[in-house]
Each structure stands twice: as C-alpha cells, then as structure tokens.
Amino acid sequence: MNNILALLLCLLTASAFAQQGTVIDEVIARVGSEYILLSDLEEQYALAQSQSNTPIPPEARCAMLDQTLVGKLLYNQSKLDSIEVSDSEVEQQLNARIDRILSYMGGDINQFEDYYGQSITATKEQFREDLREQLAVDRMRASVVREVKVTPAEVKSFFAGIPRDSLPYFNSEVEVGELVVRPTANDSTKQAIVAQLESLREQIINGEITFEEAARKFSADGSARGGGDLGWTKRGKFVAEFEAAAYNLDPDEISGVVETEFGYHLIKLVGRRGNSIRVSHILMQPEITEADLEKSRQFLDSIANLIRVDSFDFSYAVKRFGYDKVQSYNNDGRMSNPASGNTFFEIGDLDPDIYFAIDELELDSLSDVLEFRGPSGDPLLRIVQLQSRTSPHRATLSQDYAKIQDATRNAKQQEYLSDWIQRKVGSTFINVDERYHSCPQIQVWLEDSRKITVGNREGKIVTGR
C-alpha cells in the first residue's frame, strides 16, 4: 500500500506542476526503446526515505538507478521475445490491489475516492501500464533463470564455503500438512440464486435496469465497481464453463445462468476482436449455511478418523478428497510459507489457529476440524497434520538441506542473471545522463563504445505555456 500511496502522491504533484507550465520531468536514461524519467528515480528515493528510520544518502540514487536499468533491460527484452501479459491478468491484479486498499478502509468506496481525489476506475487506469510492465519484467526474469538447476555436489560446495561463524541459526520450526474441503451450499439455496439471476436477466432485457447497474448492485466480485467489466481477453483465461458460454454469445447478448466453481453468472458479450472478447458478468454466490458447514465438518472428521486408523495415508486423502484450488493440494498437502517460499514455519509465522492446533500434537498426528476463510472470503474447512518439528539449532546440511538448496539455487540464478545482463548490455542501445557517470554501479552500463549519453538539457518534458 505504501508504494501505491507514494506513487499517487508523486503523480498528483506532477499534475499540479503541469498546470503551471513548469519543467516537470527529464529523461535520464534509455534502454532500447524504454525510457527512465527523473521522476521515476526521485519517487524511489522519496519512498525509501519515508520508510527509513535514518537518513538515506543522496548516492543511494546510484543503486536505485542501477536496479531501474535492470528492470528496463528485462522489459525491453520481454518485448523482443514477445512475452505477453494479457489484459485480463492486468485487470485481475488491479482488482486485487484495489480490494486490498479498500479492505484497509473498511470497504468504503467514498473514503477511497475522497482520499485519492479520483474514482476507482481512474486510479486503475493510472496504474494499468506500470503494472503490465512489472508483470512482464517478472515473467522475463523467470524465463532467463528457468533452466538453472543445482546438483547435490553444488549444494555441498555452497554450504562448505560458508564460514563456520557465519552459519545461520534457525529457531524451532515445523512443517505442516493440511487437508482442505470446501463446503457446498444446499440445493434449495442454489435454486434460489438461479431464480434470482433469471429474474434479474428479465429485468435487464425489459429495460428496467441496465446490465452495468445490476452488476454494481448485485455482483459478488471486484469487477462490480466497473459494472462487471472483465476487459479484453483471449481464449484460455476463463474457466471452461464460463468461456464456452461467453464465446457463444453475440455482441450485447446476455447468457442464461452459467454455473462455475465461483458461483452463478450472467454473462454479457461487450465486443469481439478476432479471437479476443470483452465480457461483463454478474456473479452471485449461494450462501453457505451453518447446516452446510456442519455437514462438511462431519465429512472431514470422518476422513480424519480413517487416516488415524491407517485406512489410507494423508497424501492419498488430500488427492482423493481435498479442495484442489489451495496451494497445498499440489504438494501432497504440505503448506508453503509465503515469507520464505519453503515448507518450514517458525512459530511466529503460523496462523494462530494452526499454532494452537498443533502445539501439543505428536508427529504425524491430526488436529480437529478447523474453519477458516479462503483468499476470496469463502468459508473452508481443514484438518492439519504436524509433519516435522526441529529444535533451535545452527544450520547443518543434514537437517536443513532444503533451505541450503534454495540458497544455492538463488545464488546461482543471480549469477546467471548477472551474466545475462552483461551480455545484453553489450548488444542493447543504452543512454545514461552524464550526471550519473560517476556512480560505480553505472559503469557497466557505459562500457560499450557504441553507447552515447543524454546531456543534462535533453529529454525534458514541458507542459503549459
């Protein structure tokens, strides 16, 4: 959220300068077809300064410019390699970020618009291309290092190269498995939702309400604020049932009720361009009653009892009965720690409910059934299994092999990426403003004799009078 706040403030300030006919920006570097503006660098510096407890020296701009150049090099290459970021991906990310900000504000749209001085739609448009660039950069970076692998010998060599007094000290950690089930609504609740959507479709067709108004009023997802608009997208981006219905519509036609894993939809085809379509939808989700929860709770408890008496193992139960939309499903139920990317959790990293559930469990034992909320707020149930527990210790190869392997891989990927950057610097047109030539980090960007510099007075953007 701090990044978004800082960028919004900078953009609003730039807008104020523009109205006065002031020089508001300068091009300070170019990488291929990509430009870096002075404001890009100053925004980073101001944000870092606001987040630091101590003053940040002016020369910190050198490292920031170096990292920005890396990003622009990756983005330029992503275009050359035809790496695509779809409109629907960008829209999904924008909606998720806006939803996160709104959650901080208690879902108050008026507070959001008062604070930022513009509508949610305008805010999304402001960040759309920046987000598209960041997604492309991330994808390009992943593409560069995708083939990097490490062998057991490399892991051992990496560990042996760490000085004994520099070995990390690990607190007590646990590995936890989960078997998640998703409660389903009863038939009468589902039928009521279908009837409500069918009635709403009739009202839209009869002109009593527009599709966009109905989406804003009734739809259960983030697209509601934009009238249900999901943007332009190609085949393969929606779940099968939704996509089949959407591609069979004519422009401005509204589908019947379509059921997917997310709930029940009305879909409107807004436009078609070749194999791309733009659709809007209204999503309604049947409410899960306490009786529905209790039915699923009893089912999951019976599965846990079968695991306890060795009728089948935990991994089989996950694959046979588990909800396949959670991360752990594809890892035999083992949960991943989002803070570290591996499967080890310090006690402080655990959700409190999970901590108390496993606190007194023996290894491989199962908890009682726990209720929690998924990322979209839907109720889910799980049982958790304590799969390993370590005591506080200094890192060892035998006990911490997975972590050392990750560290080895990360180091090798960074080395490979650095080599790739150096090769691309030698074959890419690069300009850097002469005021940054004294930065040690910038020297590598200036080594090729074909590169030229942008003088201090070039690349200014002037608006107004």
Backbone hydrogen bonds, N-H to C=O, Kabsch-Sander energy under -0.5 kcal/mol:
donor,donor_aa,acceptor,acceptor_aa,energy
5,L,1,M,-2.7
6,A,2,N,-2.7
7,L,3,N,-2.3
8,L,4,I,-2.5
9,L,5,L,-2.3
10,C,6,A,-2.2
11,L,7,L,-2.5
12,L,8,L,-2.5
13,T,9,L,-2.1
14,A,10,C,-2.4
15,S,11,L,-2.1
16,A,12,L,-1.7
17,F,13,T,-2.1
18,A,14,A,-2.2
19,Q,15,S,-1.4
20,Q,16,A,-0.6
20,Q,17,F,-1.4
21,G,18,A,-1.5
22,T,17,F,-1.4
24,I,22,T,-0.7
24,I,461,I,-1.5
25,D,461,I,-0.9
27,V,459,G,-0.9
28,I,26,E,-0.6
28,I,36,I,-2.6
29,A,36,I,-1.3
30,R,431,N,-2.4
31,V,34,E,-3.0
32,G,429,F,-3.4
34,E,31,V,-2.5
36,I,29,A,-2.7
38,L,26,E,-3.0
41,L,37,L,-1.4
42,E,38,L,-2.6
43,E,39,S,-2.5
44,Q,40,D,-1.6
45,Y,41,L,-2.3
46,A,42,E,-2.7
47,L,43,E,-2.4
48,A,44,Q,-2.5
49,Q,45,Y,-2.4
50,S,46,A,-2.1
51,Q,47,L,-1.4
52,S,48,A,-0.6
52,S,49,Q,-0.7
60,A,57,P,-2.0
61,R,58,P,-2.0
62,C,59,E,-1.7
63,A,59,E,-0.6
64,M,60,A,-1.8
65,L,61,R,-2.8
66,D,62,C,-2.2
67,Q,63,A,-2.2
68,T,64,M,-2.1
69,L,65,L,-2.6
70,V,66,D,-1.9
71,G,67,Q,-2.1
72,K,68,T,-2.4
73,L,69,L,-2.4
74,L,70,V,-2.3
75,Y,71,G,-2.4
76,N,72,K,-2.8
77,Q,73,L,-2.1
78,S,74,L,-2.2
79,K,75,Y,-1.5
80,L,76,N,-1.7
81,D,77,Q,-2.4
82,S,79,K,-1.1
83,I,78,S,-2.9
84,E,82,S,-0.6
90,V,86,S,-2.0
91,E,87,D,-2.6
92,Q,88,S,-2.5
93,Q,89,E,-2.3
94,L,90,V,-2.7
95,N,91,E,-2.7
96,A,92,Q,-2.2
97,R,93,Q,-2.3
98,I,94,L,-2.8
99,D,95,N,-2.7
100,R,96,A,-1.9
101,I,97,R,-2.1
102,L,98,I,-2.8
103,S,99,D,-2.1
104,Y,100,R,-1.2
105,M,101,I,-0.8
105,M,102,L,-0.7
106,G,103,S,-1.2
107,G,102,L,-3.4
108,D,105,M,-1.3
109,I,107,G,-1.0
112,F,108,D,-1.8
113,E,109,I,-2.6
114,D,110,N,-2.5
115,Y,111,Q,-2.5
116,Y,112,F,-2.5
117,G,113,E,-1.5
118,Q,113,E,-0.6
123,T,119,S,-2.1
124,K,120,I,-2.5
125,E,121,T,-2.2
126,Q,122,A,-1.8
127,F,123,T,-1.3
128,R,124,K,-1.1
131,L,127,F,-2.5
132,R,128,R,-2.1
133,E,129,E,-2.3
134,Q,130,D,-2.1
135,L,131,L,-2.4
136,A,132,R,-2.1
137,V,133,E,-2.6
138,D,134,Q,-2.4
139,R,135,L,-2.1
140,M,136,A,-2.5
141,R,137,V,-2.7
142,A,138,D,-2.2
143,S,139,R,-2.0
144,V,140,M,-2.2
145,V,141,R,-1.8
146,R,142,A,-0.6
146,R,143,S,-0.5
148,V,145,V,-1.6
155,V,151,T,-2.1
156,K,152,P,-2.4
157,S,153,A,-2.3
158,F,154,E,-2.7
159,F,155,V,-2.4
160,A,156,K,-2.5
161,G,157,S,-1.3
162,I,159,F,-1.5
166,S,163,P,-2.2
167,L,163,P,-0.5
167,L,164,R,-1.1
170,F,168,P,-0.5
170,F,393,H,-3.3
174,V,345,F,-2.3
175,E,388,S,-1.9
177,G,385,Q,-2.6
178,E,333,G,-2.6
179,L,383,I,-2.4
180,V,178,E,-0.5
181,V,381,L,-2.6
190,K,186,N,-2.0
191,Q,187,D,-2.6
192,A,188,S,-1.7
193,I,189,T,-1.8
194,V,190,K,-2.3
195,A,191,Q,-2.3
196,Q,192,A,-2.1
197,L,193,I,-2.4
198,E,194,V,-2.4
199,S,195,A,-2.2
200,L,196,Q,-2.1
201,R,197,L,-2.5
202,E,198,E,-1.7
203,Q,199,S,-2.0
204,I,200,L,-2.1
205,I,201,R,-2.5
206,N,202,E,-2.3
207,G,204,I,-1.3
208,E,203,Q,-2.4
209,I,203,Q,-0.9
214,A,210,T,-2.4
215,A,211,F,-2.4
216,R,212,E,-2.3
217,K,213,E,-1.8
218,F,214,A,-2.8
219,S,214,A,-0.5
219,S,215,A,-1.9
220,A,283,L,-2.1
224,A,221,D,-1.8
225,R,222,G,-1.1
226,G,223,S,-1.4
227,G,224,A,-2.0
228,G,223,S,-2.7
229,D,226,G,-0.9
230,L,279,V,-2.8
233,T,277,I,-2.3
235,R,275,N,-0.5
237,K,234,K,-1.1
243,E,239,V,-2.7
244,A,240,A,-2.6
245,A,241,E,-1.7
246,A,242,F,-2.5
247,Y,243,E,-2.5
248,N,244,A,-0.7
248,N,245,A,-0.6
249,L,246,A,-1.3
252,D,269,L,-3.7
253,E,250,D,-2.5
255,S,267,I,-3.0
258,V,265,H,-2.5
260,T,263,G,-2.8
263,G,260,T,-1.1
264,Y,284,M,-2.8
265,H,258,V,-2.8
266,L,282,I,-1.6
268,K,280,S,-2.9
269,L,253,E,-1.8
270,V,268,K,-0.7
270,V,278,R,-2.8
271,G,278,R,-1.6
273,R,276,S,-3.0
276,S,273,R,-2.4
277,I,233,T,-2.6
278,R,271,G,-2.5
279,V,231,G,-0.9
280,S,268,K,-2.4
281,H,228,G,-1.6
282,I,266,L,-2.2
284,M,264,Y,-2.8
289,T,287,E,-0.7
293,L,289,T,-2.2
294,E,290,E,-2.5
295,K,291,A,-1.9
296,S,292,D,-2.0
297,R,293,L,-2.6
298,Q,294,E,-2.3
299,F,295,K,-1.7
300,L,296,S,-2.6
301,D,297,R,-2.2
302,S,298,Q,-1.9
303,I,299,F,-1.7
304,A,300,L,-2.3
305,N,301,D,-1.9
306,L,302,S,-1.7
307,I,303,I,-2.0
308,R,304,A,-2.2
309,V,305,N,-1.5
310,D,307,I,-1.7
311,S,306,L,-2.8
312,F,306,L,-0.6
317,A,313,D,-2.1
318,V,314,F,-2.3
319,K,315,S,-2.0
320,R,316,Y,-2.6
321,F,317,A,-3.0
322,G,317,A,-0.7
322,G,318,V,-1.9
323,Y,180,V,-2.8
324,D,322,G,-0.6
326,V,323,Y,-1.1
329,Y,326,V,-1.3
330,N,327,Q,-1.0
331,N,328,S,-1.9
332,D,329,Y,-0.8
333,G,328,S,-2.6
334,R,331,N,-2.2
335,M,176,V,-2.8
337,N,342,N,-3.7
340,S,337,N,-1.0
341,G,337,N,-3.5
345,F,174,V,-2.5
347,I,172,S,-0.7
349,D,346,E,-1.8
350,L,346,E,-0.7
350,L,347,I,-1.2
354,I,351,D,-0.7
355,Y,351,D,-2.5
356,F,352,P,-2.5
357,A,353,D,-1.5
358,I,354,I,-2.0
359,D,355,Y,-1.3
361,L,358,I,-1.7
364,D,386,L,-3.8
365,S,362,E,-2.1
367,S,384,V,-2.3
370,L,382,R,-3.3
372,F,380,L,-2.6
374,G,378,D,-2.9
377,G,374,G,-2.1
380,L,372,F,-3.1
381,L,181,V,-2.4
382,R,370,L,-2.3
383,I,179,L,-1.6
385,Q,177,G,-2.6
386,L,365,S,-1.5
387,Q,175,E,-2.7
387,Q,385,Q,-0.8
388,S,175,E,-1.3
390,T,173,E,-2.8
393,H,170,F,-2.5
395,A,168,P,-2.8
400,D,396,T,-2.2
404,I,400,D,-2.4
405,Q,401,Y,-2.8
406,D,402,A,-2.1
407,A,403,K,-2.5
408,T,404,I,-2.5
409,R,405,Q,-2.6
410,N,406,D,-2.8
411,A,407,A,-2.2
412,K,408,T,-2.3
413,Q,409,R,-2.8
414,Q,410,N,-2.3
415,E,411,A,-2.1
416,Y,412,K,-2.5
417,L,413,Q,-2.8
418,S,414,Q,-2.3
419,D,415,E,-2.1
420,W,416,Y,-2.3
421,I,417,L,-2.7
422,Q,418,S,-2.2
423,R,419,D,-2.1
424,K,420,W,-2.4
425,V,421,I,-2.6
426,G,422,Q,-1.2
427,S,424,K,-1.3
428,T,425,V,-0.7
431,N,30,R,-2.6
432,V,452,I,-0.6
433,D,28,I,-3.2
434,E,454,V,-1.1
436,Y,433,D,-2.0
437,H,434,E,-1.5
439,C,436,Y,-1.6
442,I,439,C,-1.2
443,Q,439,C,-0.6
443,Q,440,P,-1.0
445,W,442,I,-1.1
446,L,442,I,-0.5
446,L,443,Q,-1.6
447,E,443,Q,-0.6
447,E,444,V,-0.5
451,K,448,D,-1.6
452,I,430,I,-0.6
455,G,453,T,-0.6
458,E,455,G,-1.5
460,K,457,R,-0.6
461,I,25,D,-2.1
462,V,460,K,-0.6
463,T,22,T,-0.8
